Amino acid sequence: MHFEMGCIQMFHFVLFFITFIAAFAVTLGDNSTDSFWLLRIKQEVVDPMGVLENWSSRAHVCSWHGITCSDDEKHVVGLNLSGSGLSGFISREFLHLTSLQTLDLSSNSLAGLIPFELGQLQNLRTLLLYSNSLSGKIPPEICLLNKLQVLRIGDNLLWGEIPRNIGNLIELRVLGLAYCHFNGSIPVEIGNLKHLTSLDLQNNLLRGPIPEAIHACEELQNFAASNNMLEGDIPFSMGLLKSLQVLNLANNNLSGSIPTELSHLFNLSYMNLLGNRLNGELPSELNQLVQLEILDLSKNNLSGNISLLNTQLKNLQVLVLSDNALTGSIPINFCLNNSNLQQLILARNRLSGEFPLELLHCSSLQLLDLSDNSFEGEIPPSLATLENLTDLALNNNSFTGSLAPEIGNMSKLESLYLFDNKITGGIPVTIGKLQRLSFLYLYDNQMSGSIPRELTNCSSLTIVDFFGNHFTGSIPETMGKLKNLVLLQLRQNDLSGPIPPSLGYCKRLQSLALADNKLSGTLPPTFRFLSELSLITLYNNSFEGPLPASLYLLKNLKIINFSHNRFSGTILPLTRSNSLTALDLTNNSYSGHIPSELAMSRNLNRLRLAHNHLTGSIPSEFGQLTELKFLDLSFNNFKGKLDPQLSKCKKLGHLLLNNNQLGGEMPGWLGSLQEIGELDLSSNNFHGTIPAEIGNCSRLLKLSLHGNNLSGKIPQQIGYLTSLNVLDLQTNNLSGKIPSTIQQCKKLYELRLSENFLTGSIPSELGSMTELQVILDLSKNLFTGEIPFSLGNLEKLERLNLSSNQLRGEVPSSLGKLTSLHVLNLSYNNLHGQLPSTFSGFPLSSFLGNMKLCGPPLVSCSESAEQGRRKLSNFEVIGTIAAIVFTSTVICLIMLYIMLRMWLNWRKVSISNSDGGGGSEQKKEEKRVCGDEKRKNGEYKRMKSMTLVPLQDEQISTACIFQSNMDNKEMDDNLV
């Protein structure tokens, strides 16, 4: 009994030991088993989705996820881990799975190189590695897999040339190398693949011609090589590929004509040759491709008439011939009544004639695009018989007439593109029957009348664009019914009245363009419901009143343009959106300060608030607007200095602050604005000098500082502004000479320096600035010297003003060659001599104040010389008369003096007799004091030399006589 029990225990022990050893062997790895190598492979990949969790020694390998075993379950013959979310690298240990026939690791995130060890899997028939992140070249060892039938490794980061020994894979049926970076040419050895049925090379960088040898792939059904850089002609030999069903060579550089041999591809159902440089006419032989369903020959240089007929291509569903140079009209027998044609796209050709009624036989037509041609005449009412039509594009033609009411019968219509024609008349009310209509484009026509309220019955409308017509009346009050409306474009019409409040209930509205109309009234408070609104343009209307405070709720606004209206009050309601990129409120009556909240729109790149009544200072918070490119605050009432924080707006290209009350010195930090192209600080109160740092603004095109109190010299650094077109420094207090460096501003076409205190001669270097065209204005300065002869080089100059200076010498004859000059002013200088004969057409006012100039339009120089001689004798006469007058005046004064003395003596006697003579000494003292007082007060008289000298004693005495008798009325009258 004990013995039997001992035997049983021994048996259990041996059985346990054998089981343990077997399990241990599997766990530690028996190199002869596939499971061992699969567990090694598992260790080298990252499995975030846990698809490999059951890969364990506790389960049989044939039950593992993705594993396929042989019938006897001794070997692994298939591994499919497609789309398992694996990452990491492809293990080299796959070489040990020698029985493997299928390996599918596609659609994962595997990276690194394709291991060359895969070339040792001699039983492999299918290798799928597409849609990963694999890189490097195709290992040549792959081409040793002589049993391989399917190789798809596209949609990776692979590069390099396609190996020529790919031709060794003679059993290959499918070769997929698309969406990589392969370069070089298609190897001619591809012709060795006699059993190839699918060749996909699209979206690479392949160059060169399509090899003629491809015709040897007699079983080829699918050839796709689109989106490469293939060139040359399409080989005629491709017509031998009798099994070909799909041919896609789109978007290459193929040239030449379409081979007529392609008409032998009787099984072809899809042909796409778009985006090449094919030329010549459409081969009529293509009508033999009776199995063809889709044909796209667009974006080539094909010419001639349309020779393809749907009457023969009975299975044709899609025909795209757009973007060519086809001419003529559509053939009469183009369609059959039982046609299968669903899409016909002939856009952007040179087709002409009236609307082709032949198309009305294409009863299955769903999309018809005849846009961008030269069709004319009226759109026929019978077009409504195409009852399956969903998309109709007739835009960019010359169609005339009005829309027929029958258009309302096209019940399946979803898109209607009629823009850029010559359509007149109104919108038929029957359009309200188009319940599926989503896109309605009527812009750039000559339509008129009111917008029918029936339009708002088209409940599916998402886009309505009536821009550039002559619609009148008001916007329908029922617009709020269009709940799906995303874009409403009514700009450039003659609409009037207010915005209907119901528009605020179009809650999906994103773009609202009502500019360039005659709309009026205030903005409806219902706008607060337009939470998705991103663009609103109301400019050039007559809107008025303050903005509704509820606009503060519109936080998705990106573009606002309310310019050229009559809005008033604060702009605060428009400053809530942090998404703002452009805000234009020009030409209104807004008042108050600029809210600092506006600086929260960090993406703002365009801000225009010109021509309002805004006050205060420019917010320092604007320095936070680092994306700002255009800032226009001109024609307001801003005060204060320019805040240095603005220097942080490094992308600023236009800074317009003119016509305000800004003051202080012109800051040097303006020179740090490297992108500035237009700087206008004119008509303010800036003083001090022009900072030299302005020369750092190398991209500056316009600099306008006129109408300030700037002083000092024009800095030499102005010459660094080599891109400058306009320089306006007039009406300041600038002094000194024009810097010679200004000649470096070769692109300058407008130069205004008038009304300053500039001195010296006019630099001859100005003559080298041959782009000067609009004006050269140096008037009202203190320039001296002669007019430079070099100014005659300014052949484009239209206006020249050198008036009110101290210029001398003759007018250079070179100025007579300025044939573009139509305004000239040389007045009030010291010029002399004869004017160029070409100046005869200018008015006399151009030369006033130059006494010695002559020649047309002034008097001739011979007459001027005679007048000069006459003036000498006249001077003599004048001198004689002056001497006589002077002598007579002296005599009269002496006689008057004697009479006054006599009268004074008489009066002294009278006074003496009346008061006993006590006043004589008093009068003498008065006379003495009067004389002393005059000397004390420094009485002066003006001499011919324009200097002032003291009066003589005798004159002082006489003056005192006049002073002592000012109270005598009778004596005053005599003196007068």
Residue pairs with C-beta under 8 A, 6 or more apart in sequence:
23 57
26 33
26 35
26 36
26 57
27 57
29 36
29 39
29 40
30 36
31 96
33 61
34 61
34 75
34 76
34 96
34 97
34 99
35 57
35 61
37 93
37 94
37 96
37 97
38 55
38 61
38 64
38 67
38 76
38 79
38 97
39 55
39 57
40 91
40 93
41 91
41 93
41 94
42 52
42 55
44 88
44 89
44 91
44 93
45 52
45 86
45 87
45 88
45 89
45 91
45 110
46 86
46 87
46 88
47 53
47 84
47 85
47 86
48 85
48 87
49 84
49 85
51 65
51 66
51 81
51 84
51 85
51 86
52 64
52 65
52 84
53 65
54 63
54 64
54 65
55 64
55 65
60 73
61 67
61 69
61 76
62 69
62 73
62 76
65 81
66 79
66 80
66 81
66 84
67 76
67 78
67 79
68 76
68 77
68 78
68 79
68 80
68 102
69 75
69 76
69 77
70 76
70 77
70 99
75 99
76 97
76 99
76 100
77 99
77 100
77 101
77 102
77 123
78 100
78 101
78 102
78 103
79 97
79 100
79 102
79 103
79 104
79 105
80 102
80 104
81 104
81 105
81 108
82 104
82 105
82 106
82 107
82 108
82 128
83 106
83 107
83 108
84 108
85 108
85 109
86 105
86 108
86 109
86 110
87 108
87 109
87 110
87 111
88 110
88 111
89 110
89 111
89 112
90 105
90 110
90 112
90 114
90 115
90 118
90 129
90 134
91 115
92 115
92 117
94 100
94 103
94 115
94 117
94 118
94 121
95 115
95 117
95 118
95 120
95 121
97 121
98 120
98 121
98 122
98 123
99 123
100 121
100 123
100 124
101 123
101 124
101 125
101 126
102 124
102 125
102 126
103 118
103 121
103 124
103 126
103 127
103 128
103 129
104 126
104 128
105 128
105 129
105 132
106 128
106 129
106 130
106 131
106 132
106 152
107 130
107 131
107 132
108 131
108 132
109 132
109 133
110 129
110 132
110 133
110 134
111 132
111 133
111 134
111 135
112 134
112 135
112 136
113 134
113 135
113 136
113 139
114 129
114 134
114 136
114 138
114 139
114 142
114 153
114 158
115 139
116 139
116 140
116 141
116 142
117 141
118 124
118 127
118 139
118 141
118 142
118 145
119 139
119 140
119 141
119 142
119 143
119 144
119 145
120 141
121 145
122 144
122 145
122 146
122 147
123 147
124 145
124 147
124 148
125 147
125 148
125 149
125 150
125 171
126 148
126 149
126 150
127 142
127 145
127 148
127 150
127 151
127 152
127 153
128 150
128 152
128 153
129 152
129 153
129 156
130 152
130 153
130 154
130 155
130 156
130 176
131 154
131 155
131 156
132 155
132 156
133 156
133 157
134 153
134 156
134 157
134 158
135 156
135 157
135 158
135 159
136 158
136 159
136 160
137 158
137 159
137 160
137 161
138 153
138 158
138 160
138 162
138 163
140 163
140 165
142 148
142 151
142 163
143 163
143 165
143 166
143 168
143 169
144 168
145 169
146 168
146 169
146 170
146 171
147 171
148 169
148 171
148 172
149 171
149 172
149 173
149 174
150 172
150 173
150 174
151 169
151 172
151 174
151 175
151 176
152 174
152 175
152 176
153 176
153 177
153 180
154 176
154 177
154 178
154 179
154 180
154 200
155 178
155 179
155 180
156 179
156 180
157 180
157 181
158 177
158 180
158 181
158 182
159 180
159 181
159 182
159 183
160 182
160 183
160 184
161 182
161 183
161 184
161 185
161 187
162 177
162 182
162 184
162 186
162 187
162 206
163 187
164 187
164 189
165 189
166 175
166 187
166 189
166 190
166 193
167 187
167 189
167 190
167 191
167 192
167 193
168 192
169 193
170 192
170 193
170 194
170 195
171 195
172 193
172 195
172 196
173 195
173 196
173 197
173 198
174 196
174 197
174 198
175 193
175 196
175 198
175 199
175 200
176 198
176 200
177 200
177 201
177 204
178 200
178 201
178 202
178 203
178 204
178 224
179 202
179 203
179 204
180 203
180 204
181 204
181 205
182 201
182 204
182 205
182 206
183 204
183 205
183 206
183 207
184 206
184 207
184 208
185 206
185 207
185 208
185 209
185 211
186 201
186 206
186 208
186 210
186 211
186 214
186 225
186 230
187 211
188 211
188 212
188 213
189 213
190 196
190 199
190 211
190 213
190 214
190 217
191 211
191 213
191 214
191 215
191 216
191 217
192 216
193 217
194 216
194 217
194 218
194 219
195 219
196 217
196 219
196 220
197 219
197 220
197 221
197 222
197 243
198 220
198 221
198 222
199 217
199 220
199 222
199 223
199 224
199 225
200 222
200 224
201 224
201 225
201 228
202 224
202 225
202 226
202 227
202 228
202 248
203 226
203 227
203 228
204 227
204 228
205 228
205 229
206 225
206 228
206 229
206 230
207 228
207 229
207 230
207 231
208 230
208 231
208 232
209 230
209 231
209 232
209 233
209 235
210 225
210 230
210 232
210 234
210 235
210 238
210 249
210 254
211 235
212 235
212 237
214 220
214 223
214 235
214 237
214 238
214 241
215 235
215 237
215 238
215 240
215 241
217 241
218 240
218 241
218 242
218 243
219 243
220 241
220 243
220 244
221 243
221 244
221 245
221 246
221 267
222 244
222 245
222 246
223 241
223 244
223 246
223 247
223 248
223 249
224 246
224 248
225 248
225 249
225 252
226 248
226 249
226 250
226 251
226 252
226 272
227 250
227 251
227 252
228 251
228 252
229 252
229 253
230 249
230 252
230 253
230 254
231 252
231 253
231 254
231 255
232 254
232 255
232 256
233 254
233 255
233 256
233 257
233 259
234 249
234 254
234 256
234 258
234 259
234 262
234 273
234 278
235 259
236 259
236 261
237 261
238 244
238 247
238 259
238 261
238 262
238 265
239 259
239 261
239 262
239 263
239 264
239 265
240 261
240 264
241 265
242 264
242 265
242 266
242 267
243 267
244 265
244 267
244 268
245 267
245 268
245 269
245 270
246 268
246 269
246 270
247 262
247 265
247 268
247 270
247 271
247 272
247 273
248 270
248 271
248 272
249 272
249 273
249 276
250 272
250 273
250 274
250 275
250 276
250 296
251 274
251 275
251 276
252 275
252 276
253 276
253 277
254 273
254 276
254 277
254 278
255 276
255 277
255 278
255 279
256 278
256 279
256 280
257 278
257 279
257 280
257 281
257 283
258 273
258 278
258 280
258 282
258 283
258 286
258 297
258 302
259 283
260 283
260 285
262 268
262 271
262 283
262 286
262 289
263 283
263 285
263 286
263 287
263 288
263 289
264 288
265 289
266 288
266 289
266 290
266 291
267 291
268 289
268 291
268 292
269 291
269 292
269 293
269 294
269 315
270 292
270 293
270 294
271 289
271 292
271 294
271 295
271 296
272 294
272 295
272 296
273 296
273 297
273 300
274 296
274 297
274 298
274 299
274 300
274 320
275 298
275 299
275 300
276 299
276 300
277 300
277 301
278 297
278 300
278 301
278 302
279 300
279 301
279 302
279 303
280 302
280 303
280 304
281 302
281 303
281 304
281 305
281 307
282 297
282 302
282 304
282 305
282 306
282 307
282 308
282 321
282 326
283 307
284 307
284 308
286 292
286 295
286 308
286 313
287 307
287 308
287 309
287 312
287 313
288 312
289 295
289 313
290 312
290 313
290 314
290 315
291 315
292 313
292 315
292 316
293 315
293 316
293 317
293 318
294 316
294 317
294 318
295 308
295 313
295 316
295 318
295 319
295 320
296 318
296 320
297 320
297 321
297 324
298 320
298 321
298 322
298 323
298 324
298 345
299 322
299 323
299 324
300 323
300 324
301 324
301 325
302 321
302 324
302 325
302 326
303 324
303 325
303 326
303 327
304 326
304 327
304 328
305 326
305 327
305 328
305 331
306 321
306 326
306 328
306 330
306 331
306 334
306 346
306 351
307 331
308 319
308 321
309 331
309 333
309 334
310 316
310 319
310 334
310 335
310 336
310 339
310 341
310 362
311 333
311 334
311 335
311 336
313 319
314 336
314 339
314 340
315 340
316 340
316 341
317 340
317 341
317 342
317 343
318 341
318 342
318 343
319 341
319 343
319 344
319 345
320 343
320 345
321 345
321 346
321 349
322 345
322 346
322 347
322 348
322 349
322 369
323 347
323 348
323 349
324 348
324 349
325 349
325 350
326 346
326 349
326 350
326 351
327 349
327 350
327 351
327 352
328 351
328 352
328 353
329 351
329 352
329 353
329 356
330 346
330 351
330 356
330 358
330 359
331 358
332 358
333 358
334 356
334 358
334 359
334 361
334 362
335 341
335 358
335 359
335 361
335 362
336 361
337 361
337 363
338 363
339 361
339 362
339 363
339 364
339 365
340 364
341 362
341 364
341 365
342 364
342 365
342 366
342 367
343 365
343 366
343 367
344 359
344 362
344 365
344 367
344 368
344 369
345 367
345 369
346 369
346 370
346 373
347 369
347 370
347 371
347 372
347 373
347 393
348 371
348 372
348 373
349 372
349 373
350 373
350 374
351 370
351 373
351 374
351 375
352 373
352 374
352 375
352 376
353 375
353 376
353 377
354 375
354 376
354 377
354 378
355 370
355 375
355 377
355 378
355 379
355 380
355 383
355 394
355 399
357 380
357 382
359 365
359 368
359 386
360 382
360 383
360 385
360 386
362 368
362 386
363 386
363 387
363 388
364 388
365 386
365 388
365 389
366 388
366 389
366 390
366 391
367 389
367 390
367 391
368 386
368 389
368 391
368 392
368 393
369 391
369 393
370 393
370 394
370 397
371 393
371 394
371 395
371 396
371 397
371 417
372 395
372 396
372 397
373 396
373 397
374 397
374 398
375 394
375 397
375 398
375 399
376 397
376 398
376 399
376 400
377 399
377 400
377 401
378 399
378 400
378 401
378 402
379 394
379 399
379 401
379 403
379 404
379 418
379 423
380 404
381 404
381 405
381 406
382 406
383 392
383 406
383 407
383 410
384 404
384 406
384 407
384 409
384 410
386 410
387 409
387 410
387 411
387 412
388 412
389 410
389 412
389 413
390 412
390 413
390 414
390 415
390 436
391 413
391 414
391 415
392 410
392 413
392 415
392 416
392 417
393 415
393 417
394 417
394 418
394 421
395 417
395 418
395 419
395 420
395 421
395 441
396 419
396 420
396 421
397 420
397 421
398 421
398 422
399 418
399 421
399 422
399 423
400 421
400 422
400 423
400 424
401 423
401 424
401 425
402 423
402 424
402 425
402 426
403 418
403 423
403 425
403 427
403 428
403 431
404 428
405 428
405 429
405 430
406 430
407 428
407 430
407 431
407 434
408 428
408 430
408 431
408 432
408 433
408 434
409 430
409 433
410 434
411 433
411 434
411 435
411 436
412 436
413 434
413 436
413 437
414 436
414 437
414 438
414 439
414 460
415 437
415 438
415 439
416 437
416 439
416 440
416 441
417 439
417 441
418 441
418 442
418 445
419 441
419 442
419 443
419 444
419 445
419 465
420 443
420 444
420 445
421 444
421 445
422 445
422 446
423 442
423 445
423 446
423 447
424 445
424 446
424 447
424 448
425 447
425 448
425 449
426 447
426 448
426 449
426 450
426 452
427 442
427 447
427 449
427 451
427 452
427 455
428 452
429 452
429 454
430 454
431 437
431 452
431 454
431 455
431 458
432 452
432 454
432 455
432 456
432 457
432 458
433 457
434 458
435 457
435 458
435 459
435 460
436 460
437 458
437 460
437 461
438 460
438 461
438 462
438 463
438 484
439 462
439 463
440 458
440 461
440 463
440 464
440 465
441 463
441 465
442 465
442 466
442 469
443 465
443 466
443 467
443 468
443 469
443 489
444 467
444 468
444 469
445 468
445 469
446 469
446 470
447 466
447 469
447 470
447 471
448 469
448 470
448 471
448 472
449 471
449 472
449 473
450 471
450 472
450 473
450 474
451 466
451 471
451 473
451 475
451 476
451 490
451 495
452 476
453 476
453 477
453 478
455 461
455 464
455 476
456 476
456 478
456 479
456 481
456 482
457 481
458 482
459 481
459 482
459 483
459 484
460 484
461 482
461 484
461 485
462 484
462 485
462 486
462 487
462 508
463 485
463 486
463 487
463 489
464 482
464 485
464 487
464 488
464 489
464 490
465 487
465 489
466 489
466 490
466 493
467 489
467 490
467 491
467 492
467 493
467 513
468 491
468 492
468 493
469 492
469 493
470 493
470 494
471 490
471 493
471 494
471 495
472 493
472 494
472 495
472 496
473 495
473 496
473 497
474 495
474 496
474 497
474 498
474 500
475 490
475 495
475 497
475 499
475 500
475 503
475 514
475 519
476 500
477 500
477 502
478 500
478 502
479 485
479 488
479 500
479 502
479 503
479 506
480 500
480 501
480 502
480 503
480 504
480 505
480 506
481 502
482 506
483 505
483 506
483 507
483 508
484 508
485 506
485 508
485 509
486 508
486 509
486 510
486 511
487 509
487 510
487 511
488 503
488 506
488 509
488 511
488 512
488 513
488 514
489 511
489 513
490 513
490 514
490 517
491 513
491 514
491 515
491 516
491 517
491 537
492 515
492 516
492 517
493 516
493 517
494 517
494 518
495 514
495 517
495 518
495 519
496 517
496 518
496 519
496 520
497 519
497 520
497 521
498 519
498 520
498 521
498 522
498 524
499 514
499 519
499 521
499 523
499 524
500 524
501 524
501 525
501 526
502 526
503 509
503 512
503 524
503 526
503 527
504 524
504 525
504 526
504 527
504 528
504 529
504 530
505 526
505 529
506 530
507 529
507 530
507 531
507 532
508 532
509 530
509 532
509 533
510 532
510 533
510 534
510 535
511 533
511 534
511 535
511 536
512 530
512 533
512 535
512 536
512 537
513 535
513 536
513 537
514 537
514 538
514 541
515 537
515 538
515 539
515 540
515 541
515 561
516 539
516 540
516 541
517 540
517 541
518 541
518 542
519 538
519 541
519 542
519 543
520 541
520 542
520 543
520 544
521 543
521 544
521 545
522 543
522 544
522 545
522 546
522 548
523 543
523 545
523 547
523 548
523 551
524 548
525 548
525 550
527 533
527 548
527 550
527 551
527 554
528 548
528 550
528 551
528 553
528 554
530 554
531 553
531 554
531 555
531 556
532 556
533 554
533 556
533 557
534 556
534 557
534 558
534 559
534 579
535 557
535 558
535 559
536 557
536 559
536 560
536 561
537 559
537 560
537 561
538 561
538 562
538 565
539 561
539 562
539 563
539 564
539 565
539 584
540 563
540 564
540 565
541 564
541 565
542 565
542 566
543 562
543 565
543 566
543 567
544 565
544 566
544 567
544 568
545 566
545 567
545 568
545 569
546 567
546 568
546 569
546 570
547 567
547 569
547 570
547 571
547 573
547 574
548 573
549 573
550 573
551 573
551 574
551 576
552 572
552 573
552 575
552 576
553 576
554 576
554 577
555 576
555 577
555 578
555 579
556 577
556 579
557 574
557 577
557 579
557 580
558 577
558 579
558 580
558 581
558 582
559 580
559 581
559 582
560 574
560 580
560 582
560 583
560 584
560 585
561 582
561 583
561 584
562 574
562 584
562 585
562 588
563 584
563 585
563 586
563 587
563 588
563 608
564 586
564 587
564 588
565 587
565 588
566 588
566 589
567 585
567 588
567 589
567 590
568 588
568 589
568 590
568 591
569 590
569 591
569 592
570 590
570 591
570 592
570 595
571 585
571 590
571 592
571 594
571 595
571 609
572 595
572 597
574 583
574 585
575 595
575 597
575 598
575 600
575 601
576 597
577 601
578 600
578 601
578 602
578 603
579 601
579 603
580 598
580 601
580 603
580 604
581 601
581 603
581 604
581 605
581 606
582 604
582 605
582 606
582 607
583 598
583 601
583 604
583 606
583 607
583 608
583 609
584 606
584 607
584 608
585 608
585 609
585 612
586 608
586 609
586 610
586 611
586 612
586 632
587 610
587 611
587 612
588 611
588 612
589 612
589 613
590 609
590 612
590 613
590 614
591 612
591 613
591 614
591 615
592 614
592 615
592 616
593 614
593 615
593 616
593 619
594 609
594 614
594 616
594 618
594 619
596 619
596 621
598 604
598 607
598 619
598 621
598 622
599 619
599 621
599 622
599 623
599 624
599 625
601 625
602 624
602 625
602 626
602 627
603 627
604 625
604 627
604 628
605 627
605 628
605 629
605 630
605 651
606 628
606 629
606 630
607 625
607 628
607 630
607 631
607 632
608 630
608 632
609 632
609 633
609 636
610 632
610 633
610 634
610 635
610 636
610 656
611 634
611 635
611 636
612 635
612 636
613 636
613 637
614 633
614 636
614 637
614 638
615 636
615 637
615 638
615 639
616 638
616 639
616 640
617 638
617 639
617 640
617 643
618 633
618 638
618 640
618 642
618 643
618 646
618 657
619 643
620 643
620 645
621 645
622 628
622 631
622 643
622 645
622 646
622 649
623 643
623 645
623 646
623 647
623 648
623 649
624 648
625 649
626 648
626 649
626 650
626 651
627 651
628 649
628 651
628 652
629 651
629 652
629 653
629 654
629 675
630 652
630 653
630 654
631 649
631 652
631 654
631 655
631 656
631 657
632 654
632 656
633 656
633 657
633 660
634 656
634 657
634 658
634 659
634 660
634 680
635 658
635 659
635 660
636 659
636 660
637 660
637 661
638 657
638 660
638 661
638 662
639 660
639 661
639 662
639 663
640 662
640 663
640 664
641 662
641 663
641 664
641 667
642 657
642 662
642 664
642 667
642 670
644 667
644 669
646 652
646 669
647 669
647 670
647 672
647 673
649 673
650 672
650 673
650 674
650 675
651 675
652 673
652 675
652 676
653 675
653 676
653 677
653 678
653 699
654 676
654 677
654 678
655 673
655 676
655 678
655 679
655 680
656 678
656 680
657 680
657 681
657 684
658 680
658 681
658 682
658 683
658 684
658 704
659 682
659 683
659 684
660 683
660 684
661 684
661 685
662 681
662 684
662 685
662 686
663 684
663 685
663 686
663 687
664 686
664 687
664 688
665 686
665 687
665 688
665 689
666 681
666 686
666 688
666 689
666 690
666 691
666 705
666 708
666 710
667 691
668 691
668 692
668 693
669 693
670 676
670 679
670 691
670 693
670 694
670 697
671 691
671 692
671 693
671 694
671 695
671 696
671 697
672 693
672 696
673 697
674 696
674 697
674 698
674 699
675 699
676 697
676 699
676 700
677 699
677 700
677 701
677 702
678 700
678 701
678 702
679 697
679 700
679 702
679 703
679 704
680 702
680 704
681 704
681 705
681 708
682 704
682 705
682 706
682 707
682 708
682 728
683 706
683 707
683 708
684 707
684 708
685 708
685 709
686 705
686 708
686 709
686 710
687 708
687 709
687 710
687 711
688 710
688 711
688 712
689 710
689 711
689 712
689 713
689 715
690 705
690 710
690 712
690 714
690 715
690 718
690 729
690 734
691 715
692 715
692 716
692 717
693 717
694 700
694 703
694 715
694 717
694 718
694 721
695 715
695 717
695 718
695 719
695 720
695 721
696 717
696 720
697 721
698 720
698 721
698 722
698 723
699 723
700 721
700 723
700 724
701 723
701 724
701 725
701 726
702 724
702 725
702 726
703 721
703 724
703 726
703 727
703 728
703 729
704 726
704 728
705 728
705 729
705 732
706 728
706 729
706 730
706 731
706 732
706 752
707 730
707 731
707 732
708 731
708 732
709 732
709 733
710 729
710 732
710 733
710 734
711 732
711 733
711 734
711 735
712 734
712 735
712 736
713 734
713 735
713 736
713 737
713 739
714 729
714 734
714 736
714 738
714 739
714 742
714 753
714 758
715 739
716 739
716 741
717 741
718 727
718 739
718 741
718 742
718 745
719 739
719 740
719 741
719 742
719 743
719 744
719 745
720 741
720 744
721 727
721 745
722 744
722 745
722 746
722 747
723 747
724 745
724 747
724 748
725 747
725 748
725 749
725 750
726 748
726 749
726 750
726 774
727 745
727 748
727 750
727 751
727 752
727 753
728 750
728 752
729 752
729 753
729 756
730 752
730 753
730 754
730 755
730 756
730 777
731 754
731 755
731 756
732 755
732 756
733 756
733 757
734 753
734 756
734 757
734 758
735 756
735 757
735 758
735 759
736 758
736 759
736 760
737 758
737 759
737 760
737 763
738 753
738 758
738 760
738 762
738 763
738 766
740 763
740 765
742 748
742 763
742 765
742 766
742 769
743 763
743 765
743 766
743 768
743 769
745 769
746 768
746 769
746 770
746 771
747 771
748 769
748 771
748 772
749 771
749 772
749 773
749 774
749 796
750 772
750 773
750 774
750 775
751 766
751 769
751 772
751 775
751 776
751 777
752 775
752 777
753 777
753 778
753 781
754 777
754 778
754 779
754 780
754 781
754 801
755 779
755 780
755 781
756 780
756 781
757 781
757 782
758 778
758 781
758 782
758 783
759 781
759 782
759 783
759 784
760 783
760 784
760 785
761 783
761 784
761 785
761 786
761 788
762 778
762 783
762 785
762 787
762 788
762 791
762 802
762 807
763 788
764 788
764 789
764 790
765 790
766 772
766 776
766 788
766 790
766 791
766 794
767 788
767 789
767 790
767 791
767 792
767 793
767 794
768 790
768 793
769 794
770 793
770 794
770 795
770 796
771 796
772 794
772 796
772 797
773 796
773 797
773 798
773 820
774 798
774 799
775 797
775 798
775 799
775 800
775 801
775 823
776 791
776 794
776 797
776 799
776 800
776 801
777 799
777 801
778 801
778 802
778 805
779 801
779 802
779 803
779 804
779 805
779 825
780 803
780 804
780 805
781 804
781 805
782 805
782 806
783 802
783 805
783 806
783 807
784 805
784 806
784 807
784 808
785 807
785 808
785 809
786 807
786 808
786 809
786 810
786 812
787 802
787 807
787 809
787 811
787 812
787 815
787 826
787 831
788 812
789 812
789 814
790 814
791 800
791 812
791 814
791 815
792 812
792 813
792 814
792 815
792 816
792 817
792 818
793 814
794 800
794 818
795 817
795 818
795 819
795 820
796 820
797 818
797 820
797 821
798 820
798 821
798 822
798 823
799 821
799 822
799 823
799 824
800 815
800 818
800 821
800 823
800 824
800 825
801 823
801 824
801 825
802 825
802 826
802 829
803 825
803 826
803 827
803 828
803 829
803 849
804 827
804 828
804 829
805 828
805 829
806 829
806 830
807 826
807 829
807 830
807 831
808 829
808 830
808 831
808 832
809 831
809 832
809 833
810 831
810 832
810 833
810 834
811 826
811 831
811 833
811 835
811 836
811 839
811 853
813 836
815 821
815 836
815 839
816 836
816 837
816 838
816 839
817 838
819 838
824 839
824 842
824 846
825 845
825 846
826 846
826 847
826 850
827 845
827 846
827 847
827 848
827 849
827 850
828 848
828 849
828 850
829 849
829 850
830 850
830 852
831 847
831 850
831 852
831 853
832 850
832 851
832 852
832 853
833 852
833 853
833 854
834 853
834 854
834 855
834 861
835 847
835 853
835 854
835 855
835 856
835 858
836 855
837 855
837 856
839 846
839 855
839 856
839 857
840 855
840 856
840 857
841 857
842 857
843 857
844 857
844 858
847 853
847 857
847 858
852 864
854 860
854 861
854 863
854 864
855 861
858 864
859 867
897 958
900 961
904 961
908 919
908 920
908 923
911 917
911 919
912 919
912 920
926 964
927 957
927 960
927 964
930 956
930 959
930 960
930 963
930 964
931 953
931 956
931 957
931 960
934 951
934 956
934 959
934 960
935 950
935 956
938 950
939 950
939 951
939 956
939 959
940 948
940 949
940 950
940 951
941 948
941 949
941 951
942 948
943 949
951 959
962 975
965 971
965 972
966 972
